[in-house]
Amino acid sequence: MRILRNQRPWFEMKKRTFSEERRATYCSEHQVVLDALLSRDSEGASNAILTHLRTVERNLLGR
């Protein structure tokens, strides 16, 4: 993921779709992932990561 995120197409998509509202959503989703990890809740972490990736997919790719 890090390699992809550092490439120009990803940066351009992110720049085009950025908003404070989306940043806040991403931060909230990251917190859910972190909370699940800290609780050693692997299923919760997995679900939270999938939710976040779907949000990113919808926001960046319009899917």
N, CA, C, O and CB atoms as a CASP TS submission, in Angstrom:
PFRMAT TS
TARGET T0000
AUTHOR 0000-0000-0000
METHOD Language model
MODEL 1
PARENT N/A
ATOM      1  N   MET     1       0.819  -1.191   0.000  1.00  0.00           N
ATOM      2  CA  MET     1       0.000   0.000   0.000  1.00  0.00           C
ATOM      3  C   MET     1       0.865   1.258   0.000  1.00  0.00           C
ATOM      4  O   MET     1       0.578   2.223  -0.709  1.00  0.00           O
ATOM      5  CB  MET     1      -0.933  -0.004   1.201  1.00  0.00           C
ATOM      6  N   ARG     2       1.906   1.234   0.790  1.00  0.00           N
ATOM      7  CA  ARG     2       2.749   2.427   0.880  1.00  0.00           C
ATOM      8  C   ARG     2       3.339   2.787  -0.477  1.00  0.00           C
ATOM      9  O   ARG     2       3.404   3.964  -0.832  1.00  0.00           O
ATOM     10  CB  ARG     2       3.872   2.211   1.898  1.00  0.00           C
ATOM     11  N   ILE     3       3.767   1.784  -1.235  1.00  0.00           N
ATOM     12  CA  ILE     3       4.335   2.040  -2.560  1.00  0.00           C
ATOM     13  C   ILE     3       3.280   2.690  -3.458  1.00  0.00           C
ATOM     14  O   ILE     3       3.564   3.674  -4.141  1.00  0.00           O
ATOM     15  CB  ILE     3       4.861   0.723  -3.199  1.00  0.00           C
ATOM     16  N   LEU     4       2.073   2.143  -3.455  1.00  0.00           N
ATOM     17  CA  LEU     4       1.000   2.706  -4.278  1.00  0.00           C
ATOM     18  C   LEU     4       0.633   4.120  -3.837  1.00  0.00           C
ATOM     19  O   LEU     4       0.417   4.998  -4.673  1.00  0.00           O
ATOM     20  CB  LEU     4      -0.235   1.810  -4.219  1.00  0.00           C
ATOM     21  N   ARG     5       0.564   4.337  -2.547  1.00  0.00           N
ATOM     22  CA  ARG     5       0.164   5.644  -2.035  1.00  0.00           C
ATOM     23  C   ARG     5       1.183   6.730  -2.341  1.00  0.00           C
ATOM     24  O   ARG     5       0.837   7.911  -2.348  1.00  0.00           O
ATOM     25  CB  ARG     5      -0.058   5.567  -0.550  1.00  0.00           C
ATOM     26  N   ASN     6       2.429   6.354  -2.593  1.00  0.00           N
ATOM     27  CA  ASN     6       3.460   7.340  -2.891  1.00  0.00           C
ATOM     28  C   ASN     6       3.600   7.631  -4.379  1.00  0.00           C
ATOM     29  O   ASN     6       4.451   8.425  -4.779  1.00  0.00           O
ATOM     30  CB  ASN     6       4.774   6.873  -2.350  1.00  0.00           C
ATOM     31  N   GLN     7       2.779   7.000  -5.194  1.00  0.00           N
ATOM     32  CA  GLN     7       2.846   7.236  -6.630  1.00  0.00           C
ATOM     33  C   GLN     7       1.914   8.375  -7.027  1.00  0.00           C
ATOM     34  O   GLN     7       0.896   8.623  -6.380  1.00  0.00           O
ATOM     35  CB  GLN     7       2.490   5.959  -7.403  1.00  0.00           C
ATOM     36  N   ARG     8       2.279   9.048  -8.085  1.00  0.00           N
ATOM     37  CA  ARG     8       1.557  10.241  -8.522  1.00  0.00           C
ATOM     38  C   ARG     8       0.049  10.024  -8.761  1.00  0.00           C
ATOM     39  O   ARG     8      -0.744  10.858  -8.322  1.00  0.00           O
ATOM     40  CB  ARG     8       2.183  10.752  -9.780  1.00  0.00           C
ATOM     41  N   PRO     9      -0.380   8.948  -9.434  1.00  0.00           N
ATOM     42  CA  PRO     9      -1.830   8.792  -9.655  1.00  0.00           C
ATOM     43  C   PRO     9      -2.634   8.772  -8.350  1.00  0.00           C
ATOM     44  O   PRO     9      -3.709   9.367  -8.269  1.00  0.00           O
ATOM     45  CB  PRO     9      -2.097   7.507 -10.429  1.00  0.00           C
ATOM     46  N   TRP    10      -2.107   8.087  -7.334  1.00  0.00           N
ATOM     47  CA  TRP    10      -2.807   8.047  -6.045  1.00  0.00           C
ATOM     48  C   TRP    10      -2.878   9.446  -5.440  1.00  0.00           C
ATOM     49  O   TRP    10      -3.927   9.872  -4.958  1.00  0.00           O
ATOM     50  CB  TRP    10      -2.100   7.074  -5.068  1.00  0.00           C
ATOM     51  N   PHE    11      -1.750  10.155  -5.472  1.00  0.00           N
ATOM     52  CA  PHE    11      -1.701  11.504  -4.913  1.00  0.00           C
ATOM     53  C   PHE    11      -2.687  12.420  -5.629  1.00  0.00           C
ATOM     54  O   PHE    11      -3.372  13.210  -4.980  1.00  0.00           O
ATOM     55  CB  PHE    11      -0.279  12.077  -5.010  1.00  0.00           C
ATOM     56  N   GLU    12      -2.772  12.329  -6.949  1.00  0.00           N
ATOM     57  CA  GLU    12      -3.683  13.165  -7.721  1.00  0.00           C
ATOM     58  C   GLU    12      -5.142  12.847  -7.391  1.00  0.00           C
ATOM     59  O   GLU    12      -5.956  13.760  -7.254  1.00  0.00           O
ATOM     60  CB  GLU    12      -3.430  12.981  -9.217  1.00  0.00           C
ATOM     61  N   MET    13      -5.480  11.562  -7.262  1.00  0.00           N
ATOM     62  CA  MET    13      -6.848  11.187  -6.900  1.00  0.00           C
ATOM     63  C   MET    13      -7.192  11.717  -5.511  1.00  0.00           C
ATOM     64  O   MET    13      -8.284  12.239  -5.287  1.00  0.00           O
ATOM     65  CB  MET    13      -7.024   9.654  -6.947  1.00  0.00           C
ATOM     66  N   LYS    14      -6.260  11.580  -4.596  1.00  0.00           N
ATOM     67  CA  LYS    14      -6.498  12.035  -3.232  1.00  0.00           C
ATOM     68  C   LYS    14      -6.681  13.554  -3.195  1.00  0.00           C
ATOM     69  O   LYS    14      -7.583  14.060  -2.528  1.00  0.00           O
ATOM     70  CB  LYS    14      -5.338  11.611  -2.315  1.00  0.00           C
ATOM     71  N   LYS    15      -5.831  14.265  -3.906  1.00  0.00           N
ATOM     72  CA  LYS    15      -5.907  15.721  -3.943  1.00  0.00           C
ATOM     73  C   LYS    15      -7.244  16.182  -4.529  1.00  0.00           C
ATOM     74  O   LYS    15      -7.842  17.141  -4.040  1.00  0.00           O
ATOM     75  CB  LYS    15      -4.741  16.297  -4.761  1.00  0.00           C
ATOM     76  N   ARG    16      -7.701  15.509  -5.558  1.00  0.00           N
ATOM     77  CA  ARG    16      -8.937  15.858  -6.237  1.00  0.00           C
ATOM     78  C   ARG    16     -10.171  15.624  -5.356  1.00  0.00           C
ATOM     79  O   ARG    16     -11.172  16.326  -5.493  1.00  0.00           O
ATOM     80  CB  ARG    16      -9.058  15.060  -7.519  1.00  0.00           C
ATOM     81  N   THR    17     -10.100  14.646  -4.460  1.00  0.00           N
ATOM     82  CA  THR    17     -11.277  14.269  -3.677  1.00  0.00           C
ATOM     83  C   THR    17     -11.207  14.682  -2.206  1.00  0.00           C
ATOM     84  O   THR    17     -12.104  14.345  -1.433  1.00  0.00           O
ATOM     85  CB  THR    17     -11.472  12.791  -3.760  1.00  0.00           C
ATOM     86  N   PHE    18     -10.166  15.397  -1.810  1.00  0.00           N
ATOM     87  CA  PHE    18      -9.975  15.733  -0.403  1.00  0.00           C
ATOM     88  C   PHE    18     -11.010  16.746   0.079  1.00  0.00           C
ATOM     89  O   PHE    18     -11.379  17.676  -0.638  1.00  0.00           O
ATOM     90  CB  PHE    18      -8.571  16.278  -0.179  1.00  0.00           C
ATOM     91  N   SER    19     -11.466  16.540   1.309  1.00  0.00           N
ATOM     92  CA  SER    19     -12.272  17.535   2.014  1.00  0.00           C
ATOM     93  C   SER    19     -12.062  17.314   3.509  1.00  0.00           C
ATOM     94  O   SER    19     -11.652  16.235   3.936  1.00  0.00           O
ATOM     95  CB  SER    19     -13.802  17.430   1.624  1.00  0.00           C
ATOM     96  N   GLU    20     -12.344  18.337   4.287  1.00  0.00           N
ATOM     97  CA  GLU    20     -12.216  18.202   5.743  1.00  0.00           C
ATOM     98  C   GLU    20     -13.182  17.153   6.274  1.00  0.00           C
ATOM     99  O   GLU    20     -12.859  16.424   7.212  1.00  0.00           O
ATOM    100  CB  GLU    20     -12.469  19.551   6.437  1.00  0.00           C
ATOM    101  N   GLU    21     -14.356  17.077   5.682  1.00  0.00           N
ATOM    102  CA  GLU    21     -15.334  16.079   6.107  1.00  0.00           C
ATOM    103  C   GLU    21     -14.798  14.666   5.886  1.00  0.00           C
ATOM    104  O   GLU    21     -14.935  13.806   6.756  1.00  0.00           O
ATOM    105  CB  GLU    21     -16.658  16.270   5.351  1.00  0.00           C
ATOM    106  N   ARG    22     -14.197  14.426   4.741  1.00  0.00           N
ATOM    107  CA  ARG    22     -13.626  13.103   4.463  1.00  0.00           C
ATOM    108  C   ARG    22     -12.450  12.814   5.375  1.00  0.00           C
ATOM    109  O   ARG    22     -12.286  11.683   5.833  1.00  0.00           O
ATOM    110  CB  ARG    22     -13.187  13.002   3.002  1.00  0.00           C
ATOM    111  N   ARG    23     -11.624  13.824   5.647  1.00  0.00           N
ATOM    112  CA  ARG    23     -10.497  13.625   6.562  1.00  0.00           C
ATOM    113  C   ARG    23     -11.012  13.200   7.929  1.00  0.00           C
ATOM    114  O   ARG    23     -10.456  12.298   8.556  1.00  0.00           O
ATOM    115  CB  ARG    23      -9.647  14.914   6.681  1.00  0.00           C
ATOM    116  N   ALA    24     -12.069  13.850   8.388  1.00  0.00           N
ATOM    117  CA  ALA    24     -12.649  13.499   9.689  1.00  0.00           C
ATOM    118  C   ALA    24     -13.194  12.077   9.671  1.00  0.00           C
ATOM    119  O   ALA    24     -13.043  11.341  10.646  1.00  0.00           O
ATOM    120  CB  ALA    24     -13.766  14.486  10.067  1.00  0.00           C
ATOM    121  N   THR    25     -13.825  11.687   8.568  1.00  0.00           N
ATOM    122  CA  THR    25     -14.336  10.319   8.443  1.00  0.00           C
ATOM    123  C   THR    25     -13.191   9.323   8.500  1.00  0.00           C
ATOM    124  O   THR    25     -13.270   8.320   9.209  1.00  0.00           O
ATOM    125  CB  THR    25     -15.128  10.146   7.132  1.00  0.00           C
ATOM    126  N   TYR    26     -12.124   9.598   7.753  1.00  0.00           N
ATOM    127  CA  TYR    26     -10.963   8.699   7.749  1.00  0.00           C
ATOM    128  C   TYR    26     -10.360   8.592   9.146  1.00  0.00           C
ATOM    129  O   TYR    26      -9.998   7.498   9.580  1.00  0.00           O
ATOM    130  CB  TYR    26      -9.898   9.192   6.748  1.00  0.00           C
ATOM    131  N   CYS    27     -10.247   9.712   9.851  1.00  0.00           N
ATOM    132  CA  CYS    27      -9.692   9.678  11.217  1.00  0.00           C
ATOM    133  C   CYS    27     -10.561   8.834  12.137  1.00  0.00           C
ATOM    134  O   CYS    27     -10.044   8.064  12.947  1.00  0.00           O
ATOM    135  CB  CYS    27      -9.561  11.106  11.787  1.00  0.00           C
ATOM    136  N   SER    28     -11.866   8.971  12.019  1.00  0.00           N
ATOM    137  CA  SER    28     -12.777   8.163  12.836  1.00  0.00           C
ATOM    138  C   SER    28     -12.636   6.682  12.519  1.00  0.00           C
ATOM    139  O   SER    28     -12.614   5.842  13.419  1.00  0.00           O
ATOM    140  CB  SER    28     -14.225   8.605  12.620  1.00  0.00           C
ATOM    141  N   GLU    29     -12.540   6.371  11.232  1.00  0.00           N
ATOM    142  CA  GLU    29     -12.384   4.969  10.840  1.00  0.00           C
ATOM    143  C   GLU    29     -11.050   4.411  11.321  1.00  0.00           C
ATOM    144  O   GLU    29     -10.979   3.261  11.755  1.00  0.00           O
ATOM    145  CB  GLU    29     -12.496   4.822   9.316  1.00  0.00           C
ATOM    146  N   HIS    30     -10.005   5.208  11.250  1.00  0.00           N
ATOM    147  CA  HIS    30      -8.703   4.762  11.759  1.00  0.00           C
ATOM    148  C   HIS    30      -8.775   4.493  13.257  1.00  0.00           C
ATOM    149  O   HIS    30      -8.164   3.546  13.752  1.00  0.00           O
ATOM    150  CB  HIS    30      -7.615   5.814  11.461  1.00  0.00           C
ATOM    151  N   GLN    31      -9.522   5.327  13.980  1.00  0.00           N
ATOM    152  CA  GLN    31      -9.652   5.135  15.424  1.00  0.00           C
ATOM    153  C   GLN    31     -10.352   3.822  15.736  1.00  0.00           C
ATOM    154  O   GLN    31      -9.975   3.137  16.687  1.00  0.00           O
ATOM    155  CB  GLN    31     -10.417   6.303  16.055  1.00  0.00           C
ATOM    156  N   VAL    32     -11.362   3.459  14.956  1.00  0.00           N
ATOM    157  CA  VAL    32     -12.067   2.186  15.162  1.00  0.00           C
ATOM    158  C   VAL    32     -11.101   1.020  14.951  1.00  0.00           C
ATOM    159  O   VAL    32     -11.111   0.054  15.714  1.00  0.00           O
ATOM    160  CB  VAL    32     -13.287   2.064  14.198  1.00  0.00           C
ATOM    161  N   VAL    33     -10.269   1.116  13.914  1.00  0.00           N
ATOM    162  CA  VAL    33      -9.265   0.072  13.662  1.00  0.00           C
ATOM    163  C   VAL    33      -8.315  -0.019  14.855  1.00  0.00           C
ATOM    164  O   VAL    33      -8.064  -1.108  15.370  1.00  0.00           O
ATOM    165  CB  VAL    33      -8.470   0.364  12.350  1.00  0.00           C
ATOM    166  N   LEU    34      -7.793   1.114  15.287  1.00  0.00           N
ATOM    167  CA  LEU    34      -6.852   1.132  16.407  1.00  0.00           C
ATOM    168  C   LEU    34      -7.478   0.576  17.681  1.00  0.00           C
ATOM    169  O   LEU    34      -6.857  -0.219  18.386  1.00  0.00           O
ATOM    170  CB  LEU    34      -6.355   2.551  16.652  1.00  0.00           C
ATOM    171  N   ASP    35      -8.697   0.990  17.973  1.00  0.00           N
ATOM    172  CA  ASP    35      -9.376   0.488  19.178  1.00  0.00           C
ATOM    173  C   ASP    35      -9.528  -1.031  19.137  1.00  0.00           C
ATOM    174  O   ASP    35      -9.326  -1.711  20.143  1.00  0.00           O
ATOM    175  CB  ASP    35     -10.758   1.147  19.327  1.00  0.00           C
ATOM    176  N   ALA    36      -9.886  -1.550  17.969  1.00  0.00           N
ATOM    177  CA  ALA    36     -10.028  -3.009  17.845  1.00  0.00           C
ATOM    178  C   ALA    36      -8.683  -3.695  18.036  1.00  0.00           C
ATOM    179  O   ALA    36      -8.600  -4.723  18.708  1.00  0.00           O
ATOM    180  CB  ALA    36     -10.623  -3.384  16.470  1.00  0.00           C
ATOM    181  N   LEU    37      -7.639  -3.139  17.456  1.00  0.00           N
ATOM    182  CA  LEU    37      -6.305  -3.739  17.616  1.00  0.00           C
ATOM    183  C   LEU    37      -5.863  -3.716  19.081  1.00  0.00           C
ATOM    184  O   LEU    37      -5.341  -4.704  19.599  1.00  0.00           O
ATOM    185  CB  LEU    37      -5.272  -2.995  16.743  1.00  0.00           C
ATOM    186  N   LEU    38      -6.076  -2.586  19.733  1.00  0.00           N
ATOM    187  CA  LEU    38      -5.682  -2.483  21.138  1.00  0.00           C
ATOM    188  C   LEU    38      -6.473  -3.431  22.030  1.00  0.00           C
ATOM    189  O   LEU    38      -5.989  -3.864  23.075  1.00  0.00           O
ATOM    190  CB  LEU    38      -5.860  -1.061  21.624  1.00  0.00           C
ATOM    191  N   SER    39      -7.687  -3.746  21.607  1.00  0.00           N
ATOM    192  CA  SER    39      -8.525  -4.696  22.350  1.00  0.00           C
ATOM    193  C   SER    39      -8.259  -6.140  21.941  1.00  0.00           C
ATOM    194  O   SER    39      -8.886  -7.070  22.450  1.00  0.00           O
ATOM    195  CB  SER    39      -9.997  -4.370  22.140  1.00  0.00           C
ATOM    196  N   ARG    40      -7.320  -6.312  21.015  1.00  0.00           N
ATOM    197  CA  ARG    40      -6.996  -7.644  20.477  1.00  0.00           C
ATOM    198  C   ARG    40      -8.231  -8.307  19.854  1.00  0.00           C
ATOM    199  O   ARG    40      -8.427  -9.519  19.946  1.00  0.00           O
ATOM    200  CB  ARG    40      -6.419  -8.547  21.592  1.00  0.00           C
ATOM    201  N   ASP    41      -9.042  -7.480  19.227  1.00  0.00           N
ATOM    202  CA  ASP    41     -10.253  -7.939  18.561  1.00  0.00           C
ATOM    203  C   ASP    41      -9.955  -8.057  17.068  1.00  0.00           C
ATOM    204  O   ASP    41     -10.169  -7.115  16.306  1.00  0.00           O
ATOM    205  CB  ASP    41     -11.455  -6.965  18.828  1.00  0.00           C
ATOM    206  N   SER    42      -9.466  -9.210  16.666  1.00  0.00           N
ATOM    207  CA  SER    42      -9.037  -9.377  15.274  1.00  0.00           C
ATOM    208  C   SER    42     -10.208  -9.274  14.298  1.00  0.00           C
ATOM    209  O   SER    42     -10.065  -8.704  13.217  1.00  0.00           O
ATOM    210  CB  SER    42      -8.339 -10.721  15.100  1.00  0.00           C
ATOM    211  N   GLU    43     -11.350  -9.815  14.669  1.00  0.00           N
ATOM    212  CA  GLU    43     -12.511  -9.725  13.784  1.00  0.00           C
ATOM    213  C   GLU    43     -12.986  -8.281  13.655  1.00  0.00           C
ATOM    214  O   GLU    43     -13.321  -7.824  12.563  1.00  0.00           O
ATOM    215  CB  GLU    43     -13.651 -10.613  14.302  1.00  0.00           C
ATOM    216  N   GLY    44     -13.012  -7.574  14.770  1.00  0.00           N
ATOM    217  CA  GLY    44     -13.398  -6.162  14.731  1.00  0.00           C
ATOM    218  C   GLY    44     -12.430  -5.329  13.923  1.00  0.00           C
ATOM    219  O   GLY    44     -12.843  -4.440  13.179  1.00  0.00           O
ATOM    220  N   ALA    45     -11.129  -5.613  14.064  1.00  0.00           N
ATOM    221  CA  ALA    45     -10.117  -4.886  13.292  1.00  0.00           C
ATOM    222  C   ALA    45     -10.269  -5.179  11.805  1.00  0.00           C
ATOM    223  O   ALA    45     -10.192  -4.275  10.974  1.00  0.00           O
ATOM    224  CB  ALA    45      -8.698  -5.260  13.766  1.00  0.00           C
ATOM    225  N   SER    46     -10.483  -6.427  11.485  1.00  0.00           N
ATOM    226  CA  SER    46     -10.665  -6.811  10.088  1.00  0.00           C
ATOM    227  C   SER    46     -11.874  -6.113   9.481  1.00  0.00           C
ATOM    228  O   SER    46     -11.803  -5.583   8.373  1.00  0.00           O
ATOM    229  CB  SER    46     -10.819  -8.326   9.967  1.00  0.00           C
ATOM    230  N   ASN    47     -12.979  -6.116  10.209  1.00  0.00           N
ATOM    231  CA  ASN    47     -14.191  -5.444   9.729  1.00  0.00           C
ATOM    232  C   ASN    47     -13.971  -3.938   9.580  1.00  0.00           C
ATOM    233  O   ASN    47     -14.429  -3.329   8.614  1.00  0.00           O
ATOM    234  CB  ASN    47     -15.362  -5.709  10.688  1.00  0.00           C
ATOM    235  N   ALA    48     -13.267  -3.348  10.541  1.00  0.00           N
ATOM    236  CA  ALA    48     -13.009  -1.908  10.494  1.00  0.00           C
ATOM    237  C   ALA    48     -12.110  -1.541   9.316  1.00  0.00           C
ATOM    238  O   ALA    48     -12.324  -0.518   8.665  1.00  0.00           O
ATOM    239  CB  ALA    48     -12.369  -1.441  11.805  1.00  0.00           C
ATOM    240  N   ILE    49     -11.117  -2.364   9.043  1.00  0.00           N
ATOM    241  CA  ILE    49     -10.232  -2.106   7.910  1.00  0.00           C
ATOM    242  C   ILE    49     -11.001  -2.222   6.601  1.00  0.00           C
ATOM    243  O   ILE    49     -10.839  -1.392   5.707  1.00  0.00           O
ATOM    244  CB  ILE    49      -9.040  -3.078   7.918  1.00  0.00           C
ATOM    245  N   LEU    50     -11.832  -3.245   6.489  1.00  0.00           N
ATOM    246  CA  LEU    50     -12.634  -3.404   5.266  1.00  0.00           C
ATOM    247  C   LEU    50     -13.590  -2.232   5.082  1.00  0.00           C
ATOM    248  O   LEU    50     -13.771  -1.751   3.963  1.00  0.00           O
ATOM    249  CB  LEU    50     -13.424  -4.723   5.308  1.00  0.00           C
ATOM    250  N   THR    51     -14.194  -1.775   6.152  1.00  0.00           N
ATOM    251  CA  THR    51     -15.074  -0.614   6.077  1.00  0.00           C
ATOM    252  C   THR    51     -14.303   0.598   5.574  1.00  0.00           C
ATOM    253  O   THR    51     -14.776   1.327   4.702  1.00  0.00           O
ATOM    254  CB  THR    51     -15.703  -0.317   7.449  1.00  0.00           C
ATOM    255  N   HIS    52     -13.116   0.807   6.127  1.00  0.00           N
ATOM    256  CA  HIS    52     -12.299   1.952   5.717  1.00  0.00           C
ATOM    257  C   HIS    52     -11.891   1.844   4.243  1.00  0.00           C
ATOM    258  O   HIS    52     -11.971   2.824   3.503  1.00  0.00           O
ATOM    259  CB  HIS    52     -11.046   2.057   6.604  1.00  0.00           C
ATOM    260  N   LEU    53     -11.463   0.674   3.828  1.00  0.00           N
ATOM    261  CA  LEU    53     -11.048   0.501   2.434  1.00  0.00           C
ATOM    262  C   LEU    53     -12.217   0.719   1.479  1.00  0.00           C
ATOM    263  O   LEU    53     -12.032   1.255   0.386  1.00  0.00           O
ATOM    264  CB  LEU    53     -10.453  -0.896   2.223  1.00  0.00           C
ATOM    265  N   ARG    54     -13.405   0.313   1.876  1.00  0.00           N
ATOM    266  CA  ARG    54     -14.590   0.570   1.038  1.00  0.00           C
ATOM    267  C   ARG    54     -14.885   2.062   0.955  1.00  0.00           C
ATOM    268  O   ARG    54     -15.272   2.563  -0.101  1.00  0.00           O
ATOM    269  CB  ARG    54     -15.821  -0.179   1.594  1.00  0.00           C
ATOM    270  N   THR    55     -14.705   2.766   2.053  1.00  0.00           N
ATOM    271  CA  THR    55     -14.894   4.229   2.055  1.00  0.00           C
ATOM    272  C   THR    55     -13.906   4.888   1.111  1.00  0.00           C
ATOM    273  O   THR    55     -14.279   5.745   0.310  1.00  0.00           O
ATOM    274  CB  THR    55     -14.730   4.806   3.481  1.00  0.00           C
ATOM    275  N   VAL    56     -12.646   4.487   1.205  1.00  0.00           N
ATOM    276  CA  VAL    56     -11.614   5.048   0.329  1.00  0.00           C
ATOM    277  C   VAL    56     -11.921   4.732  -1.127  1.00  0.00           C
ATOM    278  O   VAL    56     -11.798   5.596  -1.995  1.00  0.00           O
ATOM    279  CB  VAL    56     -10.226   4.505   0.708  1.00  0.00           C
ATOM    280  N   GLU    57     -12.317   3.499  -1.390  1.00  0.00           N
ATOM    281  CA  GLU    57     -12.649   3.101  -2.766  1.00  0.00           C
ATOM    282  C   GLU    57     -13.788   3.967  -3.311  1.00  0.00           C
ATOM    283  O   GLU    57     -13.722   4.455  -4.439  1.00  0.00           O
ATOM    284  CB  GLU    57     -13.044   1.600  -2.821  1.00  0.00           C
ATOM    285  N   ARG    58     -14.817   4.148  -2.507  1.00  0.00           N
ATOM    286  CA  ARG    58     -15.968   4.962  -2.929  1.00  0.00           C
ATOM    287  C   ARG    58     -15.540   6.410  -3.160  1.00  0.00           C
ATOM    288  O   ARG    58     -15.935   7.018  -4.155  1.00  0.00           O
ATOM    289  CB  ARG    58     -17.100   4.901  -1.869  1.00  0.00           C
ATOM    290  N   ASN    59     -14.748   6.960  -2.265  1.00  0.00           N
ATOM    291  CA  ASN    59     -14.344   8.367  -2.375  1.00  0.00           C
ATOM    292  C   ASN    59     -13.362   8.611  -3.515  1.00  0.00           C
ATOM    293  O   ASN    59     -13.485   9.605  -4.230  1.00  0.00           O
ATOM    294  CB  ASN    59     -13.726   8.829  -1.074  1.00  0.00           C
ATOM    295  N   LEU    60     -12.401   7.731  -3.692  1.00  0.00           N
ATOM    296  CA  LEU    60     -11.376   7.953  -4.716  1.00  0.00           C
ATOM    297  C   LEU    60     -11.787   7.479  -6.097  1.00  0.00           C
ATOM    298  O   LEU    60     -11.451   8.105  -7.102  1.00  0.00           O
ATOM    299  CB  LEU    60     -10.109   7.265  -4.320  1.00  0.00           C
ATOM    300  N   LEU    61     -12.514   6.373  -6.145  1.00  0.00           N
ATOM    301  CA  LEU    61     -12.827   5.765  -7.432  1.00  0.00           C
ATOM    302  C   LEU    61     -14.296   5.894  -7.821  1.00  0.00           C
ATOM    303  O   LEU    61     -14.679   5.547  -8.939  1.00  0.00           O
ATOM    304  CB  LEU    61     -12.444   4.319  -7.409  1.00  0.00           C
ATOM    305  N   GLY    62     -15.117   6.392  -6.901  1.00  0.00           N
ATOM    306  CA  GLY    62     -16.532   6.574  -7.187  1.00  0.00           C
ATOM    307  C   GLY    62     -17.288   5.273  -7.361  1.00  0.00           C
ATOM    308  O   GLY    62     -18.277   5.214  -8.092  1.00  0.00           O
ATOM    309  N   ARG    63     -16.821   4.222  -6.684  1.00  0.00           N
ATOM    310  CA  ARG    63     -17.479   2.906  -6.807  1.00  0.00           C
ATOM    311  C   ARG    63     -18.415   2.663  -5.650  1.00  0.00           C
ATOM    312  O   ARG    63     -19.054   1.613  -5.583  1.00  0.00           O
ATOM    313  CB  ARG    63     -16.443   1.780  -6.879  1.00  0.00           C
TER
END
